[in-house]
């Protein structure tokens, strides 16, 4: 089960809860689609990457080959380069490190700085695969719908984070904006809050059986990564239904 959210702004919490009342999160989770990753197929690439990256993080054997697999999954074709070994100290022995609970954004800039062409989106994908109970990715679709920078797609104002677009109309998150990485930490706490609400209100996550069988998930319990998948699906719907 995810850590408790540390959100303290009553207006933000009310906005999230109102969104949950009007949005079928379970259905959007089932509608998630990215390349081969479909609910009906058991999200096979996500399944494989969670096992691979999770094991590498636990054994401190994360290396460039793992990074390239995440990049390929996400469609990042840039010439990724990094050190032979990458340290992301998520664990303290067998326990999750305290910083994950208290300041989940603490290491994302270190990740981005140590891996060439791994910006906020891909740094967050690494954390998402490393520890799906506590992390979800943040990408341009999420920020376009829940943040700022794309008035056409903006739907629910939850994040004080902005997307920009290139002349070729490619969206990106600038890590040098003032509210990064603090707003990523807020995003993780939003995911934690939604996870708790879904679990408390008896709205179980319909995980594919392979995730349960491999003990990647606890039956019905929402992890942060599950919530993020549903919100990515919602954001995708909002963006492409308006084009």
C-alpha positions in Angstrom: 0.0 0.0 0.0 1.3 3.5 -0.8 2.5 5.8 1.9 0.1 8.4 3.3 -0.2 11.6 1.2 1.1 14.7 2.7 -1.2 17.0 0.8 -2.4 19.8 3.1 -4.2 22.3 0.8 -8.0 21.8 1.4 -8.8 23.4 -1.9 -6.5 21.0 -3.8 -7.9 18.0 -1.9 -11.5 19.0 -2.6 -10.6 19.5 -6.3 -9.1 16.0 -6.5 -12.1 14.4 -4.7 -14.6 16.2 -6.9 -12.7 14.9 -9.9 -12.9 11.3 -8.5 -16.7 11.6 -8.0 -17.2 12.5 -11.7 -14.6 10.2 -13.2 -14.5 6.4 -13.6 -10.9 5.7 -12.6 -11.4 1.9 -12.8 -12.6 2.2 -16.4 -9.8 4.5 -17.4 -7.3 2.0 -16.0 -8.8 -0.7 -18.1 -8.7 1.6 -21.2 -4.9 2.3 -20.8 -3.0 1.7 -23.9 0.6 2.1 -24.9 2.0 0.1 -27.8 1.5 -3.6 -26.8 0.5 -2.7 -23.3 -3.3 -3.3 -23.1 -5.3 -4.5 -20.1 -6.7 -7.4 -22.1 -3.2 -8.6 -22.8 -1.9 -8.1 -19.2 0.2 -5.1 -19.9 3.1 -7.4 -21.0 5.9 -4.8 -21.5 5.1 -3.0 -18.2 5.0 -6.4 -16.5 8.4 -7.3 -17.8 10.0 -3.9 -17.0 8.6 -3.8 -13.5 10.3 -7.2 -12.8 13.6 -6.2 -14.5 14.0 -2.7 -13.1 12.7 -3.6 -9.7 15.2 -6.4 -9.3 18.1 -4.1 -10.6 17.2 -1.4 -8.0 16.9 -3.9 -5.1 20.3 -5.5 -6.0 22.0 -2.2 -7.0 22.8 -3.5 -10.5 21.0 -0.8 -12.5 23.0 -0.2 -15.7 22.7 1.4 -19.1 21.0 -1.7 -20.6 18.1 -1.2 -18.3 17.9 2.5 -19.1 17.8 1.8 -22.8 14.9 -0.6 -22.4 12.9 2.1 -20.6 13.8 4.5 -23.4 12.7 2.0 -26.1 9.4 1.3 -24.3 8.7 5.0 -24.1 9.7 5.8 -27.6 12.8 7.9 -26.7 15.1 7.5 -29.7 17.8 9.9 -28.5 21.4 8.6 -28.0 21.0 7.8 -24.4 24.3 7.6 -22.4 25.1 7.1 -18.8 27.6 5.6 -16.4 28.1 1.8 -16.4 26.3 1.7 -13.0 23.6 4.0 -11.7 22.8 4.3 -8.0 19.2 5.1 -7.1 19.1 4.4 -3.3 15.4 3.6 -3.0 16.1 0.9 -0.5 17.9 1.0 2.9 18.6 -2.7 3.3 15.3 -4.5 2.8 13.2 -1.4 3.7 12.2 1.5 1.5 14.4 4.5 2.2 12.8 7.2 4.3 13.2 9.9 1.7 10.8 8.1 -0.6 8.0 8.8 1.9 9.0 12.2 3.0 10.4 13.8 -0.2 9.7 11.5 -3.1 11.2 14.0 -5.6 14.5 14.0 -3.9 16.5 12.0 -6.4 14.8 12.7 -9.7 17.2 15.5 -10.7 20.2 13.3 -9.9 18.7 10.7 -12.2 18.1 13.2 -15.0 21.6 14.7 -14.7 23.3 11.3 -14.7 21.6 10.0 -17.9 21.9 11.9 -21.1 18.5 12.6 -22.8 16.6 11.5 -19.7 14.5 14.5 -18.7 11.7 14.7 -16.2 9.4 12.3 -18.1 12.0 9.5 -18.4 13.4 10.1 -15.0 9.9 9.6 -13.6 9.4 6.5 -15.7 12.5 4.9 -14.2 11.2 5.6 -10.7 7.8 4.2 -11.7 9.2 0.9 -12.8 11.6 0.8 -9.8 8.9 1.2 -7.2 5.3 1.2 -8.6 3.8 1.2 -5.1 5.1 4.7 -4.5 5.8 6.2 -8.0 4.0 7.0 -11.2 5.4 8.7 -14.2 4.7 12.3 -15.1 4.7 13.1 -18.8 3.5 15.8 -21.2 0.0 14.4 -21.6 -0.4 14.5 -17.8 0.8 18.0 -17.6 -1.2 19.2 -20.6 -4.4 18.1 -18.9 -3.6 18.5 -15.1 -1.1 21.4 -15.4 -0.4 24.4 -17.6 0.9 25.2 -21.0 -1.9 23.7 -23.2 -5.1 25.7 -22.8 -6.9 23.5 -25.3 -6.3 20.3 -23.4 -6.3 21.7 -19.8 -9.0 20.0 -17.8 -8.3 19.8 -14.0 -5.9 22.4 -12.5 -3.9 20.3 -10.1 -0.3 21.1 -11.0 1.7 24.3 -11.1 3.9 22.8 -13.8 4.1 23.8 -17.4 4.6 22.0 -20.7 6.3 23.7 -23.7 6.3 22.8 -27.4 8.9 22.9 -30.0 8.4 24.4 -33.5 7.7 20.8 -34.6 4.9 20.7 -32.1 6.6 18.2 -29.8 5.8 18.7 -26.2 8.3 18.6 -23.3 8.6 19.4 -19.6 11.4 21.9 -18.9 13.2 20.8 -15.8 14.6 24.3 -15.3 11.2 25.8 -14.5 10.9 27.1 -10.9 8.4 24.5 -9.7 10.4 21.5 -10.8 11.0 19.1 -9.0 8.7 20.2 -6.2 5.6 19.7 -8.3 6.7 16.2 -9.2 6.7 15.5 -5.4 3.2 17.0 -5.3 2.1 14.7 -8.2 3.3 11.7 -6.3 1.3 12.8 -3.2 -1.8 13.3 -5.5 -1.3 9.7 -6.7 -1.1 8.6 -3.0 -4.2 10.4 -2.1 -6.2 8.9 -5.0 -4.8 5.5 -4.2 -6.1 5.8 -0.6 -9.5 7.1 -1.7 -10.0 4.3 -4.2 -8.9 1.6 -1.7 -11.0 3.2 1.1 -14.2 3.4 -1.1 -14.1 -0.2 -2.1 -13.2 0.5 -5.8 -10.7 -2.3 -6.4 -8.1 -2.0 -9.1 -8.8 -4.7 -11.7 -5.1 -5.8 -12.1 -4.4 -8.4 -14.8 -3.8 -11.8 -13.2 -0.2 -12.0 -14.2 0.6 -9.0 -11.8 -1.1 -10.8 -8.9 0.5 -14.2 -9.7 4.0 -12.6 -9.8 3.3 -10.7 -6.5 3.8 -7.4 -8.2 0.4 -6.3 -6.9 -1.8 -7.0 -3.9 -5.2 -8.0 -5.3 -7.5 -5.0 -5.7 -5.2 -2.5 -4.0 -4.3 0.6 -6.0 -0.6 1.4 -6.3 0.6 4.9 -7.4 1.6 3.5 -10.8 -1.9 2.1 -11.3 -3.5 5.5 -10.6 -1.1 7.2 -12.9 -2.0 4.7 -15.7 -5.6 5.6 -15.3 -4.9 9.3 -15.3 -2.7 8.9 -18.4 -5.6 7.2 -20.0 -7.9 10.0 -19.0 -5.5 12.6 -20.2 -5.1 10.8 -23.6 -8.9 10.8 -23.9 -9.1 14.6 -23.1 -6.4 15.5 -25.6 -7.4 13.4 -28.6 -11.2 13.8 -28.2 -10.6 17.6 -28.9 -8.5 17.1 -32.0 
